[in-house]
Amino acid sequence: MKKSILVIGLLLLSVSAIVAQSIESKIREFAKSEYPSDYSMQEYIYKKQLSAYRYMQTVSDSEVKQIALREYYNDYSMQQYTYNKQLAAKNYMKTVSDREVKQFSLREYPSDYTMQKYTYDKQLGAKNYMNSVTNYSAKAKAVREYPYDYSMQKYTYDKLVY
């Protein structure tokens, strides 16, 4: 019994060592492809990529992690950057207060939190702008043309007035 547990433990250790070597060699190849004739940059990229790989192994939001992996399958540094941006945007979208604008943003970009945030902020700014305009005939035309898109209402309004 003890012997079989020891064998299983050694097998698991061997597999994890092989995977680690595989990742490290993959990262080395990535660094070489980025800077084929600059060894110091290869080392810099290698260390940065390896650190980002290790970081990505520790992240907890699997949905956001999948977004990062889908966008940058072979670039761990960009995965880390994307993960952090997407996670911050996801948390931001949990705090927004304008339900109508939030629904618009979710509908436009159902699986991209950074674009949801960008769209939300842009739409909310345009909505506030449209609530303050004084040329009511131009406003009515803009709203008629784009009843759900405040950004396009603002664009149309400005085009009509200016």
C-alpha positions, 0 to 999 in steps of 0.5 A: 500500500505504501509502495503504491502511494509512493509510486503515484506520488512520484508519477504526479511529481514527474507529470508536473515537472514535464508540464513545467518544462513544456511551459518553460520551453514554450515560453522560451520559444515565444521569447525567441520569436519576439526577439530573434537576435536580442538575447537580453530581450528574450530573457526579459520576455521569458521572465515576464511571460513566466511570471504572467503564466504563474499569475494566471494559474492563481486567478479565481474568476474562470469566466474572465479567465476564459475571455483572456485565454480566448483573446491571447492563447499563447501570450501569458502577459497579455492574458494577465493584462486582459484578465485584470482589465476584464475583471475590473470592468466586470466589477464596475458593471456590478456597481452601475446605476442606470438600468436602461443604459446597462441593459443596452451595454449588456445586449451589445457586448454580452461577453466582453466586460471592457466593452460593456464598461466603455459602452455604458460610460459613453451611452450614459454621457450621451444620455445626460447630454441629450437630457440637457439639450434645448433644441427640442425639434432636433432632439425629437428627430434624433430620438425618433431615428435612434430611440435606444442609442443615446450615443447616436442620438447625440451624434445626430443632434449635434449634426442637426444643430451644429 
